[in-house]
């Protein structure tokens, strides 16, 4: 089984730090980084912040390892990190994800 891990980062520097570590550590096969604007309330105040969305592809069995590694690297007190299973897709791509992220399906 395969999963997507969804993470937001504070900007390009943090994106590079997190994405590079996850790929180099073999925890994820690939990270897509997309600039976004996030709207949220934090400590009683409304925020509108430029962030970067990281979409990371990995094995479901490695998703919690990814969460733990991101928590070590992230600058936020409460970083946005969620994950969900991939229901389907290109079998050859998913096979590659499995090979890169620590083994087969």
N, C-alpha and C positions, 0 to 999 in steps of 0.2 A: 504494500500500500504506500501511496505517496501523499504528501501534504504540501500546502502553501503556508508559509509563516509570513504574517503581515506585521510590519514594524513601521513606526514613524521615527524619524531622526531629526535633529535640530537644524541640520544644514549639510553642505558638501563635505566638510571636514569629518563630522561624525559619521556620515554615510560611508565615506572611504574607509574609516577605521573599522566599522562594523562589518561592512560587506567584504572587505579584504580578509578579515579574520575568519569569518564564517566559511568562505570559499577555501582559503589556505588551510584551515583546520580540517577540511573535508566534511564539515557538518551539513553543507548545502551544495547543490550542484551549480546553482546560478542565482544571482540577485539582480532584479530589475529595480532601478531607482527612478522615481517619477516625482518631479516637484509638485507640491500640493499646497493648499491653504487650509488650515485647520481652525475650526471655531469651537471653543469649549470654555467652561467655567473652571477656574483653578483658584483655590484658596479665596473663594467669594468674588472673584473678578472675572469679567468676560475677557477672553483673549481671542485674537485673530492673528495666527502666526504662520509664517512661511515655514514649511517643513519639507522633508523628503520622505515619500512612501517607499519602503523596501518590500518587494515581493520575492520571497525566497522559496525555492523548490527543493524539497528534501524527502527522505523516507519518513513515513509516519513514526516509525520507531525512534527516529532521531529528533523529532520536533521538540520534545522537552529539553534535550541537550542544547538545542539552538536557543530556546528561551533562557536557559541558565547562562549561556555564554553571552547573550545580548545584555542580560542584567549586569554582568561583570564589566561590560564595555560602555554602557549607555550613560549619558550625563543626566538624564531625568531621574527624579525620585521615584516616579511611577511611569515607566515607559509603556507605550502602547505596544503590546506584543500579543497577537492571537494566532491561532492556527486552525486549519480545517482540512479535511481530506479532499484529495482530488478525485472526482467521481469518474473521470475518463479523460481521454485525449490521445494524442499520437503515441502509439505503443513504442515506437523506436525512440521518441523523445523521453518517455517515461523510463525506458530501459537505461538510457544515458544518465538520467537523474539518479537512478539506483546505483549505477556504477560509480558515479562521482561522489555520492553522499554515503558511501560505506558499504556497498554490496548490492546484490540483486533485490528483487521485489519481495 
